[in-house]
Amino acid sequence: MTRVLVVGAGGFVGANLMRDLMRRPGVDTHGWMRPGGSRWRIDHLQGSNVSEVDIAGLDAAKALRNLKPDVVINAAAHAVSSANADSPALEQVNGAAPLDLLRAAQDSGSRRFIQLGSYFEYGDRSETLHEDDPVRPKTPYAASKAKATQQIATARDLSTEAVVLRLFNLWGAWEASHRLIPQVIRACRAKELLALTPGTQLKDFTSVRDIARWIGDLALRAAPIPHRIVNVASGRRIAVRDLISEVARELHGSAFMQFGAKQMPEGEPQTGPADLTRITALLPNRHITSIAETLGEVLTDGIAP
């Protein structure tokens, strides 16, 4: 039996990761979420073992020693949206806590620690994005994630394997209501106009359920992961406008999409494609869910209330 701890289990990625791991035989899945955090995603998971632990506090190291997980996956993140960019918790949760968690995981005997990073760390770069390229974060959120990646990727004297998985664009079931696709779905259902940017930027959109599956596969991998940083994406880039159009068409709401009615958001990264050499070597047969199938999962399992 492999004991896995998901930190940030109440979040978009964390809850989907809990769902995936709980369905795997031979995996004892535990989750941590921030005290007082919303539990609506966790409520979907019958039988989940989730505790409230403040990873920025002193109790996290003690809780890890008591749990003794074989693998720790840190999916916790603060202020992904710019609305909370000045929160004092940003630097603590995103920038400082991951290294503390890694050290505590090592002390508790964990064999592997996985930190979930972000493609936002790269900033604006039109060329192919390689894991070892210098980062150019544009926002406080991106800078805090880049700090954690740098600390974990350069940590020495570790008995615990430490890996950063740098995630690209995600969408799917249990997504927060303020995000793009939930807004599109609500507008189509309500038959209301939705003001949008031109949507010309190309992004690598991946189903969060696929991402959760891939993270789980890497977390439970028997062999060592021979890299400290790994880009995680589908390799299928699509214009934001085209994704919106396909979702709206499925919901018979194309007429309500007003492309070009808004300016591009400040700080929106205009990034090139991800180099996927590493993830492809590690998971050569990874499944990539279609837009229609992912939308079906969203409509079945829901978005944020």
Salt bridges, closest charged atoms under 4 A:
ASP20 OD2 - ARG24 NE 2.73
ASP28 OD2 - ARG3 NE 2.84
ASP28 OD2 - HIS30 NE2 3.10
GLU91 OE2 - LYS147 NZ 2.31
GLU121 OE1 - ARG166 NH2 2.90
ASP124 OD2 - LYS138 NZ 2.85
GLU127 OE2 - ARG125 NH2 3.12
GLU131 OE1 - ARG278 NE 3.81
ASP132 OD2 - ARG278 NH2 2.79
ASP133 OD2 - ARG125 NH2 3.56
GLU161 OE1 - ARG112 NE 2.42
GLU175 OE2 - ARG179 NE 2.56
ASP210 OD1 - ARG213 NH1 2.90
ASP217 OD1 - ARG24 NH1 2.91
GLU268 OE2 - LYS203 NZ 3.10
ASP275 OD2 - HIS130 ND1 3.22
ASP301 OD2 - ARG209 NH2 2.96
